[in-house]
Amino acid sequence: MKNPPGWLWCFVLCWLTWPVQADIKTLNQWISQFRQDGISLFSSSEFLTPEKLNQPIELSGFEPHQFNQVLKRLSLQLETIYDRGSGEPVYLIKSHKTTPTTTVLIHALDSAQQSPVKQFSLQWPATTPQHSEAGTILLTGLTRTFLQARLIAPGYYPADIDEPLILGKTVSLTIDMQPLPLALSDIRVSTSLINYNSGTYSHHSFSRAELDRQVSINRDPLRSREQLPGSASNGINGKVHTRGGNLNESLVLLDGRELRNPYHFKDFFSLFSTINDTVVDSIDHYSGVFPVQYGGRLSSVLDVQTNPWSPVKTHQLNFGLLTSSYTLQTLNPSADRSLILALRTGGQLFTGHLAEDLSVNPEYDDAYFKAAQVLNEHWQMSQHVLVSRDELSIDQDEETARAAYHDQNIWIKWNYDDLQQHQLDIQLYGSRRHDRRQGMLQDNNSQSTVDEDITSHFQGIQFTHQWQLNDATMLHYGFDVAVEDTRILSYRMLNHNSELVNELGLGRQLNRPFEFDQHGVSAKSFANLRYQFNSQWTADFGVHYQHQQWVNGGKLSPRFNLAYFISEQTTWRLGIGRHQQNQHIDELLLEDPEPGYFEPASADLAVLELNHRFSNDWYLRAEMYLKKYSATHPYYENLFNHLHVLPDLFYDRIRLDPDDARAMGIEWTLSGQQRNISWAASYAYADVTDQIGSLDIVRSWNQRNAFKLMLGIPVGQWNFNLNASFHNGWPLTRIVPFEGGYQVETRNQLTEKDFYQLSIRFERSWEGRLGLWQIDGQLSNALNTDNPCCREYFLDESGLGFVEKYGLPLVPDLRISLSWD
């Protein structure tokens, strides 16, 4: 008898853990339930001992009188007061004491935005400062008749409290806090920055909840950019093309450290990133003229940040069809030491079909460790380790492959802030990568083999200094020096020979062993001057320089960004700059007969951006860009079908060496929230072409017109999220009859049928006996739409024929999570 399928186990687990409408819960569970239902219930751990929190309580609902009667049996009492700001009832669990004492409930309110200030502290004489929890400070057991204290919050002027108290009474205080002027270092000048962050630092900030609502395979944080305008993706590959750029033109950072190719199964569609979504707090995505400290790539930057100081559940356990994980996060009582540990494994249940007729058996693991310490008022320190492992086997009738990837990254950071003029960041880092790939192809057109073994090491130091020269001028500069080495062993045998191959002129034979050793020093540096002309105009003038010993000469990348803040609602930005891209020491084009290094690629980019916030809090973002390559690196692609697991072994693999390239487009995004429904809609019109000889040929990921929609709808206790996308069909290259034979038509002159895709996600959470449960399911390509991407040609007795190939099929996923303290 066969073992039950993985989805059945997940169904059984879901059924076993489904919430029941029980009337008996512990006091701790009732408190969590009330807060989850939106009831303002506050308590102090001074009274709620573990024994009392674990006492079973029977309730039919939250009736204050009934709850108060039950609490009295635990020597506690419930007091109802009314918040001064909102007038809504607030409930306090207090000690049932006969001695009169005073309780004070303190909230902080942004006086400009009239929104709560979540993180603040209370300082008063001869006591230890107290920090807010859930946006509130609760003072209990006071015997004084007057409260004199000061509230401190980042980004706000201090606010003093002078409040008379009446012994035995409870007081609810809402303190207005005036925001500080926006620091020069916090002004966003760069174009094309979309920020997924829990704070509200610009009009383009999205909450972490909105990032969570992204419907992406395996909830991969780097796949969140698939829904951004200007991003082109086939849905299978974890990487995307940004504004016409190639897949290798993105820079990825995690907590300030550059990660080189941070993906599982790098040579097999880069299915998932090695960054666990449970630790991600924010992602900054740059696709315009990004700041000069980000150098070395041409098209985009993804700056991923974790937040070890956020108040979350200590433990989180996830079980899913694609991955399972455990995350530990702790913060010591004095809030100056924190820890994140995230372990993840997957692939064991992923033995189905990612692409048609693709039997894949993957296994992957990754782990991230981060410890952070506040050393004193000015210094912080953190230690980071990211490791990953992949094992992959693919067995098909014609293609077989084996691969193993092992990456280790470690870095230590020191941050200094004198709270006036200077901010320093120092980083020591080291990385090791070992990539191993073997494959064989045996079909009617080709008999080919590949065997690659690449081991690389990088270690270096990075330094940046941000110096506020005066109220209007800031200098930001830094360097990054690394010692790198790589050893590459590669063997490639190609034999493309058949009637079809020979008619098309694509016959090729190659038998090439390649052994390569290289080491050297890489040095990057940058400097940026920010000048604020007045409250409306701010500009960045910067330059980036990179030199690598294995490439002749270094290149300068000047950049200029200008921001015009017309009002709080409207902003214009202009960016003009040059981006450079050098090959990493192990980034050889191993498909070349004689692999080597090329001169740096470069592209000049101009972006004009408009942002406007309407009175109903809808947001409009419009961008127009022109990207002109002045040098391009050659690249390889398949003429007819790129969905092979070993694309470099097929006869239709060709080398493209453009003389020039150009990308241009216009993008609009409108987003907002109507009651509890959040949404964002975008449209992009764009073209990207290679100039090869006298021809302008669109790149194979050109999508001309593209529409994208994101929608989040709460239904009862469920949250439903939808991602929909449309774009014109992918470029198509055909084989056509020619003088009694066949030939390849001019590349990418036609297009496939238009692309449509809908993905949905549903999620619900509830408090159970063990902690907070969450069920999270999603369907990628929920309608199982057949989106043609390419063709596989063949020649038989009846002549030329082809099989249409399609992109992402229906991919279901289900994850059940448990979080507890």
N, C-alpha and C positions, 0 to 999 in steps of 0.2 A: 504493500500500500504506500502510495506516495505521501510525502509530508504535505500538510496543508499549505497553500500559498501564503506569501507574506501578508497580502491584504486581509486575509481571513483572520490571522493573528491580531492585526491592528484593530479589526472590527470587534473581536472578542474583548480585547483590552479596553477599547472605547466603551463597550457595553457594561463591562464590569465596573468601570470608574465613573459611569454616568451619574450625575447628581440625583439624589432622591430627596423628596420633600419631607425631610425629617424635622421634627419639632424639638429634638434633643441635640444640643451642640454644647461644646465647651464655651466658657465665657470668651476665650480668645477667638474662637470661630465666629461667635455672634458679633463681636466687635468688628472683625474683618468683613463680615457680611453686611453690617449696617453701613460701614464706610464705602463698600463697593456699591451699595444701592444709593449713594449720594447723601446719606444722613451724616450731618456734622457731629461726630462723636469724638470727644477728646478724653484722654486719661493720662495719668502719671504712673510710671513704673514704681514710684515710691510706695504706692498703695497696692498695686497689682502684682503680687508675688506669683512665682510659677505655680504654687499650689492653688491659688485662687483662679488663675487663668485656665487651669486644666479642670476646674470644677464643671460637671455637666449641669446644664440649665435647660429647662423645658419652656419654650415660648411658642405661641401661635403666630407671632408677628411682632413688629416693633410698636408696642404701645408703651409710652413712657411710664404710666402708672404701674402697669404690670411688671415692666423691667425693673423699676425702682423697688418693688416689693421683693423681687428675687434677690436683688443686690444687697438688701438689708440683711439677708441671711449670711452674707459674706462680710458683714461689717463695712459695707460700702453703701453709697447713696448716689442717686442720679439727680442732677440739678439742671433745670432748664433756664437758659437765659436767651436774650435776643441780641444778635450782633448789631452794633451801632451803625455799621456801614450799610448792610443789606436789610436789616430788620428781620432776617430769617432766624428761626430757632436754632440754638446750639446747645448740645447736651454734654455735660461734664460728669465723669465718674469720679467721685470724691470719697475720702475716708469718712465713715460715720462716727465722727468724734463729737464729744460733748464740749470740749474746749473750743471756743470760737477762733477760727483762723480765716484768712482771706485768700481767695484764689483769683489770679489774674490771667486772662487769655489775651495774647497779643498777636495781632495781624499787622502786616506792613503793606502799604498800597502805593503804587507808582502814581505820583500826583499828575503826571502829564498824560499817561495812557489810561489811568484809572483801572489798572490791572494789578493783580497780587504780585508782591515781591516774594519769591519762594525761599531764597537763601539770605538770611540775615542773622545777626548775633546781638545779644543784649549784654551791655557792659554797665556794671554799677559798682560802687565802691566796696572794697573789702570782700568781694565774692569772685568766684571763677566765672568767666564769660559763658553764657549759655547760647547754644546754636539752635536755629529753627529746625523743626521736623514737620514735613508736609506743609510748609509755609506758615507754621504757627509755633509760638513759644508759650508753654503753660507753666505758670508759677503757682505752686501750692504751699500750704502751710505757713503763709506769711502772717506775722503778728504785728507788723508795723502799720502805721496809719497814713504813710505818705510814700509814694514810689518816685524816686529820682534815679533815672537811668538814661542810657544812650543806646540807640539802635545804629548798628553799622552794617552796611550792605555794599558789595562790590558795584561800582558804577553810580553810587548815590552819595549825596551829602549826608553826614550824620544827622540824626533826628533825636532831639532830647525829649524825654518823658518827665513831666511834672504833674503827677496825678494823685489827688487825695484818695485814701482808701477807708472803707468802713469795715471795721472788724466783723468777721463772720459773713460778709457779703462777697459775692462773685462779681468781678468787673471784666467786661470785654472791651478791649481797646483796639482801634484801628488807627495806625499811625501813618500819616502821609509822608512819603520820602521823595525829595526832589532829585531827579536824575542829574548827574554831572554832565557837562558838555562832552560830546563824543570825542574821545582821545584821537589825536592825529594818527596814531598807529592803527586805530580801529576803523578808520574811514575806508570804505571799499572803493577803490579806484579802477581796478582791473575790469575789463569787459568779460562777458560770457562766463560768469561764475554762478553756478547753482549750488546752493548750500543746503544739505540735509542735516539739520542740527536741532538740538532740543532748545536752544535759545532763540532770541529774535534779534539777530545782529544786523540784518538788512531786510529789505523788502523781498528778498529771495530766500529767506529762511523757511524751511519746512520742518515740522516737528518730527521727532523720532517715530511717533505714531504713524505719520504719513510715510516715512521710509518703510515701516513695517507693513504698510498696506500695499507695497509693490508686489505684484504677482510675478515672481521670477522663479525659475527652476531652482529648487533646493534653497530658496530664500537667499540666494547668493548676493552679498552686498554690492559686489562689482557689477552684477547684472542689472542693478537699479538704473544704470544709464541707458539701458535698452529703450526706455520709454521717453528719453529726452529727445527733443527735436534736433535734427542733425546727426543722429546716431543710426547707423544701418547695421542690422544683425539678421542672420538667418535663423536665430532662435536656438540652434544646436551649439554653435561655438560660443564659449563663454566670453570671448573678446568681441569688441564692436569696432566698426569703422566710424571715426568721428570727423564729420565735415570733409569727407572724401579721403581721409588719410588711410594708410595701411594699418593692418592689425598690430604691427610692432611699433606704432608711433605714440603709444600711451605710457605715461609715467605713473607708477603706483607707489604710494607711500603709506606706511602704517606707523602711527605715532612718531612721525618725523624721519623714519628710515626708509630709504628707497629699496623696494623689493624688485628683483629682476625676474620677470616671468613668474609671478606668484600664482600658479595655476596647477591643479591636479590634471594629469594626463596631457602634458604640454603639447605633444605632437599628435594628439588624437582629439582635436576640437577644443582643447583646453576647457573641459566640461565645467569645472567648478574652481573658484578661487580657493586659496589656502587660508583665507581669512574667515573665521567663524562668525556668523551673523550675531550670535549671542553677546559678543563683546563690543560690537560697533555702536558708538554713540553718535557720530556725525561723519558725513562724507562731503567734502568740497570737490566739485567737478568743474574744472576749467577747460573751456574749449576755444577761448579767444586768445588775445595777446596776454598770456598769463605772466605773473610777476617774474622778475629775473632770477629769483632764488631757485625757481624750478627750471632747470636747464637740461638739455640732452635729448629731448623728444620733440617731435614736430606738431602733434595734433591735440593732445589732451593731457590733463593731470587729474588723478584721483587721489586726494589726500584724505586718508581714513584715520579717524581718531577714536580712541577708547576713552572712557571716563571712569577711573577707579573710585572716584569720590561720590558717585551718584548713589542715592539711597534705594537699593533694590534688594530683593530676596537674596539671602546668602547662597542658597543652593538652587540650581536649576538642572533638571534631568529631562532630556528629550528622547523620544522614540519615534522614528520615522521610517518611511519606505526607502528613502534615499540616504538618510544619515541618522545617526544617533550621537548624542553628546552629553557631557556633564560640564557645568560651569560653576565655579566657586568664586564668590566675591565677598571680601571682608573689609571692614573699616573699623579701626580701633576706637574706643570711647572718646579719646581726645582728638580724633579726626586728623591725625598727622601721619598715620601709617595705613596703607591700603594694599590690597592684593587682588589680582585676577588670575585665575587658572581655568583654562578652557580646553577640554579634551574632546576630540570628535573622531568618529570612525564611520565608514559607509561603504556602499557598493555591494555588500553581501546579498542584498535582496534585488540588486539592480542587474539582473541577468536577462532582462527582456530585450526590447528592440528600441534603441534610441533613433536609429534610422532604419529604413526598410532593409530587411534581410541582414541586419548587422547583429551578430551574436557576440556579445562582449561580456567578459567576466572581470570586472574591476574591483580592486580593494584599495581604499585610501584611508589614511589617518593624518591628523594634524593636531598640534598642541600649541597654545599660546600662554605664556607666563609673563606677568607684569607685576612688579612691586614698586610702590612709590612712597617716598618719605618727604615730609616737610622738615628740613634740617633746622631752619630758623626763620626769622621774619623775611629774609631775602633769598634764601637758597632752597631749592627743591632738587630731588634726585630720583631717578627711576632706573630699573633694570628690566630688560626685555629679552625674551627668548621665543622664537617662532621656528618650529620644526614641522616637516611634512614628509610623508612616505606614500608612494604609489606602487602598486603591482597590477599589471594588466596583461590579459591574454585574450586574443581574438582568433577564432577559428571559423573559417568559412571554406567553401569548396575551392575558391580561387585565391583568397588572401588569408595569410596567417601572420600574426604579429605577437611579439612579446616585448614588454617594456617595464622598466623600473626607474623610479625617480626618487631621489633623496635630497632634501634641502635642509640646511641648518643656518639660522640667522640669530645673532646675539648682538645686543647693543646696550650701552649704558649712557644715560643722559644726565647732565647737570643744567639747571636753569637758575639764572640769577636775575633779580629785579630789585633795583634800589628804590622803587616806588616813586621815582621822580624822572630821571633822564635816561637811565641805561637798563637795557635788558640783554643778557648774554645767554647763549645756548651752546653747550659743548657736548659732543657726542663721540664716543669711541665705539667702533663696530667691527664685526668680522662675519664672514659668510663662507659657506661651503656648499657646492652643488655637484651632484653626480647624476648624470642622465645616461640611461642605457636603453637602446632601442634596436630591435632586430625584426626583420620582416621579409616575407617572400610572396611573390605574385606569380601565378601560373594560369594564364588564360589564353584565348585564341590569338591574341595580339602581342603578348609580352611574356617574357620569362625574366624576372628581375629579382634582385636581392639587395638588401641594405643592412648594414651592421654598424652601429655608432656607439661610441663610449666616450663621454665628455666629463672631465673632472675639472672644477674651477674653484679658486679661492680668492677672496677679496677681504682686505682689512685696511682700516684707515681711521682718520680723525676728521671731524667736521666742526666748524666754528662759525657762529653768526653773532653779530652785535647790532642792536638797534639803539640809536643814539638820538635823543630829542635835543637838537641844538638850541631851539627856542620854540616859542608858541606856534610858529608857522613853518618850521623846517625840521625834517627828520632824515637822518642818514642811516641806511641799512646796508650792511656789507658782510661778507663772509667768504669762507673757502672750504674746500673738501679735497683732501689728498688721500689717495689710496694706492696700495701696492697690490697688484693683481697678477695672477698666473692661471694658465689653462693648459691642459693636455688633452688632445683630441686624437682618437683612433677611429678611422672611418674606412669602410669598404663598401663599394657600390658597384654592382654589376647590372647592366641594362642590355636587353636584347629585344628591341621592338621590330618585329618582322612578321608580316602577314599580307594578304592581298589588299585589304583595306588600308593598312598602314603605309604600304608602298605606294598605292595610288595617291594617297594624300601627301606623300613626300615627308612623312613623319618617322621614317625608319631611322633607327639609331642603335649603335652598339657602343658599350662602354664597359671597361673592366679596370677599375681604379682603386687601388689602396691609397690611403692618405694618413700620414702620421705628422702631428704638429705639436710643437711645444712653444709657448710664448709667455713671457713675463714682462712686466713694466710698471711704470708709475702713471697714474691718471691724476690730473689736477684740474679742479673747477673753482672758479671764483666769480663773485658778482658784487655789484655796488648799485644802490638805488637811492636817489635823492627825492624825497617827497616835499613838495612846497604847497602850502595853502595860501592862495592869493587873498581870499576872503571867505566868508561863510558859504559862498556858493561854488567857488572854483578851487579845485585841488588837482595837482598833477604829479605824476611819477616820471622821473627820467632815470633810466637804468641801462646797464650793460652786463651781459654774461659772457664769460670766456672759459673755454675748455681746451685742454691740451692732453693728448695721450701719446705716449712714446711709440706705440705701434702704428700711429697714423702721422703722416707728414704734416707738421704745422698745426697751429691752433686757429680757432675762428672766433670772431666777436659777434655777439648777438645784441644789438641795441634795441631798446623798446621804449615806447612812450605811451602813457595812458593818461587821459584827461577826464575828470568827472565834473559835471555841471549840475548842482542841486538847485533846481528852479524853486522847488518848494518841498514840503514834507511829502507831497504826493507824487511829484514828478522829478525824474532824474534822466539826464542824457550822459552817455559815456562814449568816448572815442579811444580806440586803441590802434596803434601802428607799431609794427615790430618785425624783427627777423628771428626765427627759431632755427636752431642748428641741431642735427642729430648725427652723432658718431656711433660707430659700432662698438659694442662692448667687446672685451678681449676674447670672449668665447662665442661671439655673434657672427661667425663666418657663414657665408652662403655655401653650405656643404654640397649643394647640388652642382656647383660650378666644377668644370674639369680640373681647374687649378684654384682652389679657394684662397682668398686673400682679403685684404682690407681696402676699402674705398675711401676717397676723399669725403669729408662730411657732407651730408645732404643738408639743404637749407630751403626755407620757404619764407616769403614775405607775406605778412597777413595784415589786413586792415578790417576793423570791426566798428560799426556804429550801432549803438544800443539805446533804446528808449524803455524806461520803466515808468508805469503810472499806476497809482492806487486810486480806485474810484471811491466815491462816498459810501457805497455799499460793501466796501472791503473786497471788491473784486480787484484782481491784479492783472495788468497787461504788460507783457514783455515782448518787444519787437527788436529783431537784430538783422542787420545786413552785413555780409562779410564777403571779402575777396581774398583768396589764398593763391599766391603765385609761387610755384617752385622754381628756384634758380638752379637747383641741382637735385637729382633724384638718384636713389640707389636702385639697381636692378632688382627685380623680384620674379618669382615663378608662380604660375597658376596653370590650371587645367582648362583646356579649350572647351570641353563639352560637359564634364561631370567632375565637380569638386567634392562630392560626398564620399569619396573613398577614404578608408582608414589609412591607406598608404598612397596618398595622391602622387608622391614623387616617383613612383615606380610605373606609372601608366604612360602609354604611348602619347597621350594628348598633352603631356606636361611640356610647357614651353617657357623659355626665358624672355622676359620683357625688360627692355632697357630704354625707357623713355628719354627723349632729349629734353623734355620739359613736361610740366603738368600744371593744371589750373583747377581750382574749386571755387565756386561762387554760389551764394544762396541767400534767401530771405526766410526768416523764421518768426512765427507769431505764437505766443502762448497766452491763454487767458485762463485764470484759475480763481477759485473762490469757494465759499461755503454758504449753502442755503439751509438754514436751521441746522440739522445734524448731518446733512449731505455735503460731502466735500468732493470737489471735482477739479480737473485740469484738462484743457483741450489745446492741442497745438497743431499747427500746419507749417510745413516746410516745403519750399520750392528750391531745388538745388540741382546742380550739375557738377560732375567732376570728370575731367578728361585727361588722357595722356597724349602728348604730342610725340608721335613716332614717325620720323621722316617728315613727309608732307601731310600726314593724316592726323586728325584729331579724333581719338577713339575713346568713348566713355569707358570708365573703369567698371569692372564686373559687379561692383556693389552700388552702382548708381541707382537711385530710386525716384528721381525727378519730383513727383508730387507725393507727399507723405502726410497722413493724418494720424494723430494719436489721441486717445481719450483715456483718462483715469477717473474712476468713480468709486466713492466709498459711501455705503448706505447702512446705517444701523437698523435692524429689524428685530424688535424685542430685545432679547439678550444676545442676539447674534450680530456680527458685523460681516457684511458682504462687500467685497471689493472686486472691481472689474477693470481690466485693461483691454482696450480694443485698438487695433492698428490697421491701417490700409496704406499701401503705396503702389505705385506703378510696378509692373512686373520686372524681374531681374533681366539684365541684358542677356542676349542669346546669340550663340554662334552656331551656324548650321553647316551641314555638308550638303552640297547641291550637285546635280548632274552637270557634266562638262565634257563635251566632245567624246561621247562614248564611255566616259569614266566619271570620276567624282573628284571634287576639290572642296577645300575649306573656303566658305564665304568669308568676306571681310569680317573680322572679329567684332562681336558685340554690336552689330548693326540693327538687330531686331530685339524684341523683348518678349518674355513669357507673359502669361496671363497675369492680371493684377493680383496683388497679394492681399488677403484678408485674414485676420486672426483675432480670436477672442479668448481671453484667459480670465478665469474667475477664482476667487478665494473666499472661503468662509471660515469664521473663527468665533469661538465662544470660550469664556473663562468662568470659573466658579470656585468658591471656597469649599474644600472637602476636609475630611478628618486628618489627612496627611499634609495638607497645605493648599496652595493655589493650583488648580488644574486648568489646562487650556487644551482645547482640540482645535487643530488648524489644518484644513484641507484645501487643496487647490487642484485645478485642472488647467494645464497649459495647452493651448489650442483646443479649447473645450468643445468646439463644434467639429473637431477632427477634420478641419478644412484641408483639402489637398492643394497645397500651394506649389506649383511646379517651379523647380529651381534649375533643372539641367536635364541633359539627355545622355543616354548610353547607346551609341550607334553599333550596329553589327551588319555584316554582309553575309547573305546566304543565297540559296538557289533562286529565290524570288527577287533578289536585288538588295538594295540598301533599306534597312529598317532601323527603328530606334525604340527604346523603352523610356517613357517619361519618368523622371525622378522627382521626388517631392521632399520638401523640407521637414520641419518638426511635425511629428504625428501627435496624437493625443497622449499627453504625459500626466498621469495622476500622481498625486503625492498626498500623504497624510502624516501629520505629526501630532503626538500627544505629549504634553509637557506637564511637569510637576515642579513647582517652586516652593521652597520652604526656608524658614530661618533656622 
